[in-house]
Amino acid sequence: MEIIKLREDYIKLGQALKAAGLAESGVDAKYAIEDGLVSVNGETAHQRGKKLVDGDVVTYNGETIKITK
């Protein structure tokens, strides 16, 4: 499980995928999200700009990212 520590109040979903190394670029993150391959807190996410806050859990391609403050 990858842990991303927030510097601000939130991080956007596309940025989180890149920060965790699960997407090489914003374009890769965009297509993964648009294709319904990414879930946030167990629900499929469709917005690359979705704001993730402390406690959110992202799952993509068998990998998990936890967002912490």
PDB file with SEQRES, HELIX, SHEET and CRYST1 records, atoms N, CA, C and O in Angstrom:
SEQRES   1 A   69  MET GLU ILE ILE LYS LEU ARG GLU ASP TYR ILE LYS LEU          
SEQRES   2 A   69  GLY GLN ALA LEU LYS ALA ALA GLY LEU ALA GLU SER GLY          
SEQRES   3 A   69  VAL ASP ALA LYS TYR ALA ILE GLU ASP GLY LEU VAL SER          
SEQRES   4 A   69  VAL ASN GLY GLU THR ALA HIS GLN ARG GLY LYS LYS LEU          
SEQRES   5 A   69  VAL ASP GLY ASP VAL VAL THR TYR ASN GLY GLU THR ILE          
SEQRES   6 A   69  LYS ILE THR LYS                                              
HELIX    1 AA1 LEU A   13  ALA A   19  1                                   7    
HELIX    2 AA2 GLY A   26  GLU A   34  1                                   9    
SHEET    1 AA1 5 GLU A   2  LYS A   5  0                                        
SHEET    2 AA1 5 GLU A  63  THR A  68  1                                        
SHEET    3 AA1 5 VAL A  57  TYR A  60 -1                                        
SHEET    4 AA1 5 VAL A  38  VAL A  40 -1                                        
SHEET    5 AA1 5 GLU A  43  THR A  44 -1                                        
SHEET    1 AA2 2 ILE A  11  LYS A  12  0                                        
SHEET    2 AA2 2 LYS A  51  LEU A  52 -1                                        
CRYST1    1.000    1.000    1.000  90.00  90.00  90.00 P 1           1          
ATOM      1  N   MET A   1       0.848  -1.188   0.000  1.00  0.00           N  
ATOM      2  CA  MET A   1       0.000   0.000   0.000  1.00  0.00           C  
ATOM      3  C   MET A   1       0.885   1.239   0.000  1.00  0.00           C  
ATOM      4  O   MET A   1       1.774   1.395   0.838  1.00  0.00           O  
ATOM      5  N   GLU A   2       0.622   2.099  -0.946  1.00  0.00           N  
ATOM      6  CA  GLU A   2       1.327   3.373  -1.062  1.00  0.00           C  
ATOM      7  C   GLU A   2       0.592   4.395  -0.192  1.00  0.00           C  
ATOM      8  O   GLU A   2      -0.638   4.437  -0.177  1.00  0.00           O  
ATOM      9  N   ILE A   3       1.349   5.209   0.525  1.00  0.00           N  
ATOM     10  CA  ILE A   3       0.732   6.256   1.351  1.00  0.00           C  
ATOM     11  C   ILE A   3       1.169   7.614   0.815  1.00  0.00           C  
ATOM     12  O   ILE A   3       2.357   7.872   0.626  1.00  0.00           O  
ATOM     13  N   ILE A   4       0.186   8.476   0.575  1.00  0.00           N  
ATOM     14  CA  ILE A   4       0.470   9.833   0.123  1.00  0.00           C  
ATOM     15  C   ILE A   4       0.089  10.782   1.242  1.00  0.00           C  
ATOM     16  O   ILE A   4      -1.052  10.802   1.703  1.00  0.00           O  
ATOM     17  N   LYS A   5       1.068  11.567   1.670  1.00  0.00           N  
ATOM     18  CA  LYS A   5       0.838  12.540   2.727  1.00  0.00           C  
ATOM     19  C   LYS A   5       0.455  13.877   2.088  1.00  0.00           C  
ATOM     20  O   LYS A   5       1.159  14.391   1.218  1.00  0.00           O  
ATOM     21  N   LEU A   6      -0.657  14.418   2.530  1.00  0.00           N  
ATOM     22  CA  LEU A   6      -1.151  15.681   1.977  1.00  0.00           C  
ATOM     23  C   LEU A   6      -0.305  16.861   2.438  1.00  0.00           C  
ATOM     24  O   LEU A   6       0.070  16.957   3.606  1.00  0.00           O  
ATOM     25  N   ARG A   7      -0.012  17.759   1.494  1.00  0.00           N  
ATOM     26  CA  ARG A   7       0.643  19.021   1.840  1.00  0.00           C  
ATOM     27  C   ARG A   7      -0.395  20.116   1.990  1.00  0.00           C  
ATOM     28  O   ARG A   7      -0.217  21.071   2.747  1.00  0.00           O  
ATOM     29  N   GLU A   8      -1.488  19.956   1.249  1.00  0.00           N  
ATOM     30  CA  GLU A   8      -2.613  20.896   1.287  1.00  0.00           C  
ATOM     31  C   GLU A   8      -3.799  20.165   1.920  1.00  0.00           C  
ATOM     32  O   GLU A   8      -3.618  19.139   2.575  1.00  0.00           O  
ATOM     33  N   ASP A   9      -4.999  20.687   1.729  1.00  0.00           N  
ATOM     34  CA  ASP A   9      -6.201  20.054   2.273  1.00  0.00           C  
ATOM     35  C   ASP A   9      -6.631  18.850   1.447  1.00  0.00           C  
ATOM     36  O   ASP A   9      -7.348  17.981   1.944  1.00  0.00           O  
ATOM     37  N   TYR A  10      -6.194  18.791   0.174  1.00  0.00           N  
ATOM     38  CA  TYR A  10      -6.591  17.705  -0.716  1.00  0.00           C  
ATOM     39  C   TYR A  10      -5.556  17.518  -1.819  1.00  0.00           C  
ATOM     40  O   TYR A  10      -4.668  18.351  -2.003  1.00  0.00           O  
ATOM     41  N   ILE A  11      -5.684  16.412  -2.548  1.00  0.00           N  
ATOM     42  CA  ILE A  11      -4.917  16.169  -3.763  1.00  0.00           C  
ATOM     43  C   ILE A  11      -5.915  15.631  -4.785  1.00  0.00           C  
ATOM     44  O   ILE A  11      -6.833  14.891  -4.434  1.00  0.00           O  
ATOM     45  N   LYS A  12      -5.733  16.001  -6.027  1.00  0.00           N  
ATOM     46  CA  LYS A  12      -6.644  15.525  -7.069  1.00  0.00           C  
ATOM     47  C   LYS A  12      -6.280  14.093  -7.444  1.00  0.00           C  
ATOM     48  O   LYS A  12      -5.123  13.685  -7.343  1.00  0.00           O  
ATOM     49  N   LEU A  13      -7.278  13.346  -7.875  1.00  0.00           N  
ATOM     50  CA  LEU A  13      -7.112  11.924  -8.178  1.00  0.00           C  
ATOM     51  C   LEU A  13      -6.005  11.677  -9.195  1.00  0.00           C  
ATOM     52  O   LEU A  13      -5.158  10.810  -8.984  1.00  0.00           O  
ATOM     53  N   GLY A  14      -5.999  12.419 -10.285  1.00  0.00           N  
ATOM     54  CA  GLY A  14      -4.963  12.242 -11.309  1.00  0.00           C  
ATOM     55  C   GLY A  14      -3.569  12.483 -10.754  1.00  0.00           C  
ATOM     56  O   GLY A  14      -2.629  11.761 -11.085  1.00  0.00           O  
ATOM     57  N   GLN A  15      -3.438  13.498  -9.911  1.00  0.00           N  
ATOM     58  CA  GLN A  15      -2.147  13.812  -9.291  1.00  0.00           C  
ATOM     59  C   GLN A  15      -1.717  12.700  -8.340  1.00  0.00           C  
ATOM     60  O   GLN A  15      -0.533  12.370  -8.257  1.00  0.00           O  
ATOM     61  N   ALA A  16      -2.671  12.130  -7.632  1.00  0.00           N  
ATOM     62  CA  ALA A  16      -2.356  11.049  -6.694  1.00  0.00           C  
ATOM     63  C   ALA A  16      -1.836   9.820  -7.438  1.00  0.00           C  
ATOM     64  O   ALA A  16      -0.882   9.182  -6.992  1.00  0.00           O  
ATOM     65  N   LEU A  17      -2.453   9.488  -8.562  1.00  0.00           N  
ATOM     66  CA  LEU A  17      -1.997   8.342  -9.353  1.00  0.00           C  
ATOM     67  C   LEU A  17      -0.571   8.563  -9.851  1.00  0.00           C  
ATOM     68  O   LEU A  17       0.238   7.635  -9.861  1.00  0.00           O  
ATOM     69  N   LYS A  18      -0.267   9.792 -10.263  1.00  0.00           N  
ATOM     70  CA  LYS A  18       1.092  10.094 -10.714  1.00  0.00           C  
ATOM     71  C   LYS A  18       2.076  10.070  -9.545  1.00  0.00           C  
ATOM     72  O   LYS A  18       3.172   9.522  -9.666  1.00  0.00           O  
ATOM     73  N   ALA A  19       1.688  10.660  -8.418  1.00  0.00           N  
ATOM     74  CA  ALA A  19       2.575  10.720  -7.252  1.00  0.00           C  
ATOM     75  C   ALA A  19       2.925   9.331  -6.731  1.00  0.00           C  
ATOM     76  O   ALA A  19       4.030   9.106  -6.237  1.00  0.00           O  
ATOM     77  N   ALA A  20       1.981   8.404  -6.843  1.00  0.00           N  
ATOM     78  CA  ALA A  20       2.205   7.038  -6.370  1.00  0.00           C  
ATOM     79  C   ALA A  20       2.949   6.189  -7.399  1.00  0.00           C  
ATOM     80  O   ALA A  20       3.316   5.047  -7.123  1.00  0.00           O  
ATOM     81  N   GLY A  21       3.169   6.756  -8.584  1.00  0.00           N  
ATOM     82  CA  GLY A  21       3.873   6.023  -9.624  1.00  0.00           C  
ATOM     83  C   GLY A  21       2.996   5.022 -10.371  1.00  0.00           C  
ATOM     84  O   GLY A  21       3.512   4.152 -11.072  1.00  0.00           O  
ATOM     85  N   LEU A  22       1.675   5.136 -10.229  1.00  0.00           N  
ATOM     86  CA  LEU A  22       0.764   4.214 -10.902  1.00  0.00           C  
ATOM     87  C   LEU A  22       0.379   4.698 -12.296  1.00  0.00           C  
ATOM     88  O   LEU A  22      -0.154   3.931 -13.098  1.00  0.00           O  
ATOM     89  N   ALA A  23       0.649   5.965 -12.582  1.00  0.00           N  
ATOM     90  CA  ALA A  23       0.418   6.522 -13.918  1.00  0.00           C  
ATOM     91  C   ALA A  23       1.659   7.341 -14.269  1.00  0.00           C  
ATOM     92  O   ALA A  23       2.154   8.122 -13.456  1.00  0.00           O  
ATOM     93  N   GLU A  24       2.149   7.151 -15.484  1.00  0.00           N  
ATOM     94  CA  GLU A  24       3.368   7.860 -15.884  1.00  0.00           C  
ATOM     95  C   GLU A  24       3.116   9.317 -16.226  1.00  0.00           C  
ATOM     96  O   GLU A  24       4.015  10.151 -16.120  1.00  0.00           O  
ATOM     97  N   SER A  25       1.883   9.624 -16.640  1.00  0.00           N  
ATOM     98  CA  SER A  25       1.564  11.004 -17.004  1.00  0.00           C  
ATOM     99  C   SER A  25       0.101  11.290 -16.676  1.00  0.00           C  
ATOM    100  O   SER A  25      -0.669  10.396 -16.325  1.00  0.00           O  
ATOM    101  N   GLY A  26      -0.249  12.558 -16.801  1.00  0.00           N  
ATOM    102  CA  GLY A  26      -1.627  12.943 -16.582  1.00  0.00           C  
ATOM    103  C   GLY A  26      -2.553  12.297 -17.599  1.00  0.00           C  
ATOM    104  O   GLY A  26      -3.707  11.994 -17.295  1.00  0.00           O  
ATOM    105  N   VAL A  27      -2.044  12.088 -18.810  1.00  0.00           N  
ATOM    106  CA  VAL A  27      -2.847  11.464 -19.854  1.00  0.00           C  
ATOM    107  C   VAL A  27      -3.140  10.006 -19.493  1.00  0.00           C  
ATOM    108  O   VAL A  27      -4.267   9.537 -19.655  1.00  0.00           O  
ATOM    109  N   ASP A  28      -2.120   9.293 -19.002  1.00  0.00           N  
ATOM    110  CA  ASP A  28      -2.330   7.902 -18.575  1.00  0.00           C  
ATOM    111  C   ASP A  28      -3.372   7.838 -17.456  1.00  0.00           C  
ATOM    112  O   ASP A  28      -4.249   6.973 -17.463  1.00  0.00           O  
ATOM    113  N   ALA A  29      -3.269   8.756 -16.501  1.00  0.00           N  
ATOM    114  CA  ALA A  29      -4.223   8.798 -15.390  1.00  0.00           C  
ATOM    115  C   ALA A  29      -5.623   9.088 -15.912  1.00  0.00           C  
ATOM    116  O   ALA A  29      -6.596   8.468 -15.481  1.00  0.00           O  
ATOM    117  N   LYS A  30      -5.720  10.033 -16.840  1.00  0.00           N  
ATOM    118  CA  LYS A  30      -7.017  10.408 -17.411  1.00  0.00           C  
ATOM    119  C   LYS A  30      -7.701   9.202 -18.049  1.00  0.00           C  
ATOM    120  O   LYS A  30      -8.877   8.948 -17.787  1.00  0.00           O  
ATOM    121  N   TYR A  31      -6.977   8.457 -18.883  1.00  0.00           N  
ATOM    122  CA  TYR A  31      -7.576   7.310 -19.564  1.00  0.00           C  
ATOM    123  C   TYR A  31      -7.956   6.197 -18.591  1.00  0.00           C  
ATOM    124  O   TYR A  31      -8.999   5.563 -18.755  1.00  0.00           O  
ATOM    125  N   ALA A  32      -7.128   5.955 -17.586  1.00  0.00           N  
ATOM    126  CA  ALA A  32      -7.446   4.920 -16.589  1.00  0.00           C  
ATOM    127  C   ALA A  32      -8.740   5.269 -15.862  1.00  0.00           C  
ATOM    128  O   ALA A  32      -9.580   4.402 -15.622  1.00  0.00           O  
ATOM    129  N   ILE A  33      -8.894   6.554 -15.512  1.00  0.00           N  
ATOM    130  CA  ILE A  33     -10.087   7.012 -14.798  1.00  0.00           C  
ATOM    131  C   ILE A  33     -11.305   6.963 -15.720  1.00  0.00           C  
ATOM    132  O   ILE A  33     -12.365   6.475 -15.326  1.00  0.00           O  
ATOM    133  N   GLU A  34     -11.155   7.470 -16.952  1.00  0.00           N  
ATOM    134  CA  GLU A  34     -12.270   7.462 -17.906  1.00  0.00           C  
ATOM    135  C   GLU A  34     -12.738   6.042 -18.230  1.00  0.00           C  
ATOM    136  O   GLU A  34     -13.923   5.815 -18.475  1.00  0.00           O  
ATOM    137  N   ASP A  35     -11.801   5.087 -18.231  1.00  0.00           N  
ATOM    138  CA  ASP A  35     -12.139   3.696 -18.543  1.00  0.00           C  
ATOM    139  C   ASP A  35     -12.748   2.950 -17.352  1.00  0.00           C  
ATOM    140  O   ASP A  35     -13.070   1.766 -17.456  1.00  0.00           O  
ATOM    141  N   GLY A  36     -12.904   3.648 -16.216  1.00  0.00           N  
ATOM    142  CA  GLY A  36     -13.531   3.044 -15.043  1.00  0.00           C  
ATOM    143  C   GLY A  36     -12.648   2.059 -14.308  1.00  0.00           C  
ATOM    144  O   GLY A  36     -13.149   1.151 -13.645  1.00  0.00           O  
ATOM    145  N   LEU A  37     -11.326   2.228 -14.417  1.00  0.00           N  
ATOM    146  CA  LEU A  37     -10.386   1.298 -13.798  1.00  0.00           C  
ATOM    147  C   LEU A  37      -9.949   1.720 -12.395  1.00  0.00           C  
ATOM    148  O   LEU A  37      -9.254   0.972 -11.707  1.00  0.00           O  
ATOM    149  N   VAL A  38     -10.356   2.916 -11.976  1.00  0.00           N  
ATOM    150  CA  VAL A  38      -9.920   3.473 -10.693  1.00  0.00           C  
ATOM    151  C   VAL A  38     -11.118   3.582  -9.752  1.00  0.00           C  
ATOM    152  O   VAL A  38     -12.186   4.046 -10.150  1.00  0.00           O  
ATOM    153  N   SER A  39     -10.936   3.155  -8.505  1.00  0.00           N  
ATOM    154  CA  SER A  39     -12.005   3.326  -7.524  1.00  0.00           C  
ATOM    155  C   SER A  39     -11.497   4.122  -6.326  1.00  0.00           C  
ATOM    156  O   SER A  39     -10.330   4.037  -5.943  1.00  0.00           O  
ATOM    157  N   VAL A  40     -12.409   4.893  -5.751  1.00  0.00           N  
ATOM    158  CA  VAL A  40     -12.111   5.684  -4.554  1.00  0.00           C  
ATOM    159  C   VAL A  40     -13.103   5.257  -3.486  1.00  0.00           C  
ATOM    160  O   VAL A  40     -14.315   5.373  -3.668  1.00  0.00           O  
ATOM    161  N   ASN A  41     -12.585   4.767  -2.382  1.00  0.00           N  
ATOM    162  CA  ASN A  41     -13.417   4.293  -1.277  1.00  0.00           C  
ATOM    163  C   ASN A  41     -14.443   3.255  -1.748  1.00  0.00           C  
ATOM    164  O   ASN A  41     -15.588   3.246  -1.298  1.00  0.00           O  
ATOM    165  N   GLY A  42     -14.010   2.389  -2.658  1.00  0.00           N  
ATOM    166  CA  GLY A  42     -14.847   1.296  -3.118  1.00  0.00           C  
ATOM    167  C   GLY A  42     -15.812   1.616  -4.250  1.00  0.00           C  
ATOM    168  O   GLY A  42     -16.518   0.727  -4.726  1.00  0.00           O  
ATOM    169  N   GLU A  43     -15.854   2.881  -4.693  1.00  0.00           N  
ATOM    170  CA  GLU A  43     -16.749   3.275  -5.776  1.00  0.00           C  
ATOM    171  C   GLU A  43     -15.927   3.718  -6.983  1.00  0.00           C  
ATOM    172  O   GLU A  43     -14.921   4.412  -6.836  1.00  0.00           O  
ATOM    173  N   THR A  44     -16.360   3.313  -8.173  1.00  0.00           N  
ATOM    174  CA  THR A  44     -15.656   3.690  -9.393  1.00  0.00           C  
ATOM    175  C   THR A  44     -15.645   5.203  -9.544  1.00  0.00           C  
ATOM    176  O   THR A  44     -16.679   5.858  -9.420  1.00  0.00           O  
ATOM    177  N   ALA A  45     -14.468   5.750  -9.813  1.00  0.00           N  
ATOM    178  CA  ALA A  45     -14.314   7.194  -9.983  1.00  0.00           C  
ATOM    179  C   ALA A  45     -14.277   7.522 -11.474  1.00  0.00           C  
ATOM    180  O   ALA A  45     -13.694   6.778 -12.263  1.00  0.00           O  
ATOM    181  N   HIS A  46     -14.895   8.632 -11.855  1.00  0.00           N  
ATOM    182  CA  HIS A  46     -14.910   9.038 -13.256  1.00  0.00           C  
ATOM    183  C   HIS A  46     -14.375  10.454 -13.463  1.00  0.00           C  
ATOM    184  O   HIS A  46     -14.346  10.946 -14.591  1.00  0.00           O  
ATOM    185  N   GLN A  47     -13.951  11.114 -12.375  1.00  0.00           N  
ATOM    186  CA  GLN A  47     -13.453  12.482 -12.469  1.00  0.00           C  
ATOM    187  C   GLN A  47     -11.975  12.529 -12.107  1.00  0.00           C  
ATOM    188  O   GLN A  47     -11.592  12.189 -10.987  1.00  0.00           O  
ATOM    189  N   ARG A  48     -11.148  12.951 -13.060  1.00  0.00           N  
ATOM    190  CA  ARG A  48      -9.713  13.054 -12.794  1.00  0.00           C  
ATOM    191  C   ARG A  48      -9.438  14.109 -11.725  1.00  0.00           C  
ATOM    192  O   ARG A  48      -8.482  13.992 -10.959  1.00  0.00           O  
ATOM    193  N   GLY A  49     -10.284  15.141 -11.678  1.00  0.00           N  
ATOM    194  CA  GLY A  49     -10.097  16.226 -10.722  1.00  0.00           C  
ATOM    195  C   GLY A  49     -10.744  15.988  -9.367  1.00  0.00           C  
ATOM    196  O   GLY A  49     -10.786  16.897  -8.537  1.00  0.00           O  
ATOM    197  N   LYS A  50     -11.252  14.779  -9.127  1.00  0.00           N  
ATOM    198  CA  LYS A  50     -11.893  14.476  -7.838  1.00  0.00           C  
ATOM    199  C   LYS A  50     -10.912  14.781  -6.712  1.00  0.00           C  
ATOM    200  O   LYS A  50      -9.754  14.366  -6.755  1.00  0.00           O  
ATOM    201  N   LYS A  51     -11.382  15.501  -5.714  1.00  0.00           N  
ATOM    202  CA  LYS A  51     -10.530  15.881  -4.592  1.00  0.00           C  
ATOM    203  C   LYS A  51     -10.479  14.741  -3.576  1.00  0.00           C  
ATOM    204  O   LYS A  51     -11.509  14.266  -3.098  1.00  0.00           O  
ATOM    205  N   LEU A  52      -9.259  14.314  -3.261  1.00  0.00           N  
ATOM    206  CA  LEU A  52      -9.052  13.270  -2.258  1.00  0.00           C  
ATOM    207  C   LEU A  52      -8.590  13.928  -0.966  1.00  0.00           C  
ATOM    208  O   LEU A  52      -7.734  14.812  -0.979  1.00  0.00           O  
ATOM    209  N   VAL A  53      -9.161  13.494   0.137  1.00  0.00           N  
ATOM    210  CA  VAL A  53      -8.835  14.061   1.440  1.00  0.00           C  
ATOM    211  C   VAL A  53      -8.345  12.962   2.378  1.00  0.00           C  
ATOM    212  O   VAL A  53      -8.321  11.785   2.018  1.00  0.00           O  
ATOM    213  N   ASP A  54      -7.959  13.359   3.571  1.00  0.00           N  
ATOM    214  CA  ASP A  54      -7.451  12.429   4.579  1.00  0.00           C  
ATOM    215  C   ASP A  54      -8.415  11.252   4.775  1.00  0.00           C  
ATOM    216  O   ASP A  54      -9.608  11.443   5.012  1.00  0.00           O  
ATOM    217  N   GLY A  55      -7.880  10.053   4.673  1.00  0.00           N  
ATOM    218  CA  GLY A  55      -8.677   8.854   4.895  1.00  0.00           C  
ATOM    219  C   GLY A  55      -9.171   8.177   3.626  1.00  0.00           C  
ATOM    220  O   GLY A  55      -9.609   7.028   3.673  1.00  0.00           O  
ATOM    221  N   ASP A  56      -9.108   8.872   2.488  1.00  0.00           N  
ATOM    222  CA  ASP A  56      -9.559   8.264   1.231  1.00  0.00           C  
ATOM    223  C   ASP A  56      -8.611   7.141   0.811  1.00  0.00           C  
ATOM    224  O   ASP A  56      -7.406   7.202   1.056  1.00  0.00           O  
ATOM    225  N   VAL A  57      -9.180   6.112   0.175  1.00  0.00           N  
ATOM    226  CA  VAL A  57      -8.402   4.971  -0.317  1.00  0.00           C  
ATOM    227  C   VAL A  57      -8.692   4.803  -1.803  1.00  0.00           C  
ATOM    228  O   VAL A  57      -9.846   4.685  -2.214  1.00  0.00           O  
ATOM    229  N   VAL A  58      -7.633   4.794  -2.598  1.00  0.00           N  
ATOM    230  CA  VAL A  58      -7.738   4.667  -4.054  1.00  0.00           C  
ATOM    231  C   VAL A  58      -7.215   3.296  -4.457  1.00  0.00           C  
ATOM    232  O   VAL A  58      -6.175   2.857  -3.964  1.00  0.00           O  
ATOM    233  N   THR A  59      -7.924   2.620  -5.346  1.00  0.00           N  
ATOM    234  CA  THR A  59      -7.483   1.324  -5.851  1.00  0.00           C  
ATOM    235  C   THR A  59      -7.390   1.391  -7.363  1.00  0.00           C  
ATOM    236  O   THR A  59      -8.315   1.850  -8.033  1.00  0.00           O  
ATOM    237  N   TYR A  60      -6.256   0.927  -7.899  1.00  0.00           N  
ATOM    238  CA  TYR A  60      -6.053   0.892  -9.342  1.00  0.00           C  
ATOM    239  C   TYR A  60      -5.067  -0.206  -9.699  1.00  0.00           C  
ATOM    240  O   TYR A  60      -3.980  -0.276  -9.127  1.00  0.00           O  
ATOM    241  N   ASN A  61      -5.436  -1.053 -10.631  1.00  0.00           N  
ATOM    242  CA  ASN A  61      -4.536  -2.079 -11.159  1.00  0.00           C  
ATOM    243  C   ASN A  61      -3.959  -2.956 -10.064  1.00  0.00           C  
ATOM    244  O   ASN A  61      -2.785  -3.324 -10.116  1.00  0.00           O  
ATOM    245  N   GLY A  62      -4.774  -3.296  -9.071  1.00  0.00           N  
ATOM    246  CA  GLY A  62      -4.321  -4.155  -7.988  1.00  0.00           C  
ATOM    247  C   GLY A  62      -3.495  -3.453  -6.922  1.00  0.00           C  
ATOM    248  O   GLY A  62      -3.046  -4.091  -5.970  1.00  0.00           O  
ATOM    249  N   GLU A  63      -3.293  -2.178  -7.064  1.00  0.00           N  
ATOM    250  CA  GLU A  63      -2.520  -1.393  -6.101  1.00  0.00           C  
ATOM    251  C   GLU A  63      -3.457  -0.489  -5.302  1.00  0.00           C  
ATOM    252  O   GLU A  63      -4.517  -0.094  -5.786  1.00  0.00           O  
ATOM    253  N   THR A  64      -3.053  -0.169  -4.074  1.00  0.00           N  
ATOM    254  CA  THR A  64      -3.863   0.671  -3.201  1.00  0.00           C  
ATOM    255  C   THR A  64      -3.055   1.878  -2.744  1.00  0.00           C  
ATOM    256  O   THR A  64      -1.876   1.770  -2.406  1.00  0.00           O  
ATOM    257  N   ILE A  65      -3.719   3.031  -2.742  1.00  0.00           N  
ATOM    258  CA  ILE A  65      -3.116   4.275  -2.253  1.00  0.00           C  
ATOM    259  C   ILE A  65      -3.975   4.778  -1.118  1.00  0.00           C  
ATOM    260  O   ILE A  65      -5.195   4.868  -1.257  1.00  0.00           O  
ATOM    261  N   LYS A  66      -3.352   5.111   0.015  1.00  0.00           N  
ATOM    262  CA  LYS A  66      -4.075   5.698   1.145  1.00  0.00           C  
ATOM    263  C   LYS A  66      -3.634   7.141   1.288  1.00  0.00           C  
ATOM    264  O   LYS A  66      -2.441   7.443   1.263  1.00  0.00           O  
ATOM    265  N   ILE A  67      -4.601   8.024   1.436  1.00  0.00           N  
ATOM    266  CA  ILE A  67      -4.335   9.457   1.591  1.00  0.00           C  
ATOM    267  C   ILE A  67      -4.361   9.797   3.075  1.00  0.00           C  
ATOM    268  O   ILE A  67      -5.338   9.514   3.767  1.00  0.00           O  
ATOM    269  N   THR A  68      -3.286  10.404   3.557  1.00  0.00           N  
ATOM    270  CA  THR A  68      -3.209  10.801   4.960  1.00  0.00           C  
ATOM    271  C   THR A  68      -2.829  12.262   5.100  1.00  0.00           C  
ATOM    272  O   THR A  68      -2.230  12.849   4.199  1.00  0.00           O  
ATOM    273  N   LYS A  69      -3.174  12.830   6.211  1.00  0.00           N  
ATOM    274  CA  LYS A  69      -2.879  14.240   6.500  1.00  0.00           C  
ATOM    275  C   LYS A  69      -1.471  14.389   6.990  1.00  0.00           C  
ATOM    276  O   LYS A  69      -1.035  15.501   7.286  1.00  0.00           O  
TER     277      LYS A  69                                                      
END                                                                             
